[in-house]
Amino acid sequence: MIGGGVIGTACAHYLEAGGYSVSLIDRGRVGGEASHGNCGVICPSHLLPLAEPGVIGQTLGSFFRRRSPFFIAPRVDFDLWRWLFRFAGNCREDQMIKTGHAALSLLQQSRRLYDELINEYGLACDWETTGTLYVCKLPQTFASFSSTVKLLQTEYGVAARSYLGENISALEPALRPGLAGAWHFPGDAHLRPDRLLQSWRDSLVERDVKILENTTLQELVFNDGRPTAARTTQGEIVADHFVFATGAFTPQLSDQLGWSPPIQPAKGYSLTMPRPKRCPNYPLNLVDSGIVATPWKSGYRLGSILEFSGYNRRIDPRRVTLLRTGANECLKEACADMIEETWVGWRSMTPNGLPCIDRCPIASNVYVAAGHNMLGMSMATGTGQMIAQMIDERVPSVDPNAYRLQF
Ligand SMILES: Cc1cc2nc3c(=O)[nH]c(=O)nc-3n(C[C@H](O)[C@H](O)[C@H](O)COP(=O)(O)OP(=O)(O)OC[C@H]3O[C@@H](n4cnc5c(N)ncnc54)[C@H](O)[C@@H]3O)c2cc1C
């Protein structure tokens, strides 16, 4: 396994469970990148891709505004412009519906597997199955989101219940009065990502998975036209199969894959803190601002922002302010007094919104599982199972065709 984010960890888990001897390497530490500071919502409700009809017109203006939660740093980057062109090509009703069905099957399988995984292995990650609450401040936001909910119900059978007026604060007292409406999706769950990764790592070590941190893959070593070892900064590792779960960094490894991944890094921000006094009971998706607030027994996090600005780790104070002000519009107490961590990390975005989970052109024993967009936590267990089933030459539980490599 190359890459110890949630996807690589899930692949290592299902391969070990299937009887394989697994080594997992990461150039940093397990769960140290995107899988660390995300919002931890496991959300089949979020099945529709970013690429939907009209999204270009609605949001492209805001993409270039520095105070917007969506931002493209203006620069000459041909890969980014090629990606945007392909993204625009996916903003069609028929494509959106098709992508939604493919995403839902992996999301639902992953949601089921999380229940099994957490019960069977006792992973300590503040797992809760309250569902999520999508909160709309403005009446026009509620009207437009209600059309989306109708589509989710009729086309995909995803259950949701609406709350209006005083029923909203009765359900979630942490919200301000006067909001236009809210929708509760009972099928969602949430967990604390850093705790999940720590606990999962410990469980893999107990089961003799070899974990090598601060170990960078340099290249695959070929013998008779087939990779037989991974050359790393800590020496060579001999293996029969190689899986790249390298998230937003996958384009940097295109020579090893024989494929140019159509993946762009999109920076997101989060603020982690102790629970505020009036902490929400539910994870909240604040639809007007795009901000997510996730409560755990052990803390609380605000996260959002989609910034296409390459791989820079700079923390822009204007984005941090956006998180606070956006949350403050709907919550009585948006933040605790003390912020424990201000974090940025990169989502790996594909033009159609689906991850690539497949064999690579370089050789039949090299696989990739990357490009999980905004849903890597939600799709991790299903992805890990699918990779293990592919390597084992079993029929995958989820139809893999939608996840074939995009060229
Ligand atoms: C603000 C924010 C909020 C989010 N909220 C949610 C949410 O609520 N729900 C949800 O489902 N998803 C969410 N996501 C998305 C989710 O975080 C990602 O999709 C997921 O973490 C991706 O996991 P990964 O394993 O593919 O990548 P990563 O976690 O980035 O792991 C890739 C790993 O590969 C390693 N690596 C790279 N190159 C090499 C190399 N050459 N050699 C060795 N190792 C290498 C890296 O060090 C890294 O650890 C959010 C993302 C952000 C930014």
The ligand as an ORCA input file, in Angstrom:
! r2SCAN-3c Opt
* xyz 0 1
  C     -12.257     20.672      4.826
  C     -12.579     19.275      4.373
  C     -13.714     18.640      4.866
  C     -14.040     17.352      4.435
  N     -15.107     16.730      4.984
  C     -15.444     15.468      4.597
  C     -16.555     14.819      5.170
  O     -17.228     15.349      6.062
  N     -16.876     13.573      4.711
  C     -16.151     12.956      3.720
  O     -16.516     11.853      3.313
  N     -15.042     13.537      3.196
  C     -14.673     14.782      3.603
  N     -13.588     15.396      3.054
  C     -12.814     14.693      2.013
  C     -11.841     13.690      2.647
  O     -11.056     14.344      3.622
  C     -10.907     13.107      1.582
  O     -11.664     12.675      0.453
  C     -10.136     11.891      2.125
  O      -9.496     12.207      3.332
  C      -9.103     11.444      1.089
  O      -8.361     10.384      1.642
  P      -7.103      9.791      0.864
  O      -6.630      8.627      1.656
  O      -7.455      9.583     -0.571
  O      -6.031     10.980      0.854
  P      -5.032     11.507      1.996
  O      -5.647     11.464      3.336
  O      -4.507     12.822      1.519
  O      -3.866     10.415      1.993
  C      -2.936     10.294      0.947
  C      -1.618      9.863      1.594
  O      -0.660      9.533      0.573
  C       0.624      9.853      1.078
  N       1.570      9.952     -0.055
  C       1.505     10.783     -1.118
  N       2.550     10.570     -1.944
  C       3.293      9.582     -1.392
  C       4.501      8.919     -1.767
  N       5.188      9.236     -2.890
  N       4.995      7.938     -0.955
  C       4.334      7.599      0.193
  N       3.177      8.211      0.593
  C       2.676      9.173     -0.187
  C       0.385     11.184      1.798
  O       1.399     11.448      2.741
  C      -0.992     10.963      2.431
  O      -0.921     10.553      3.786
  C     -13.227     16.692      3.466
  C     -12.077     17.322      2.983
  C     -11.744     18.593      3.427
  C     -10.491     19.237      2.916
*
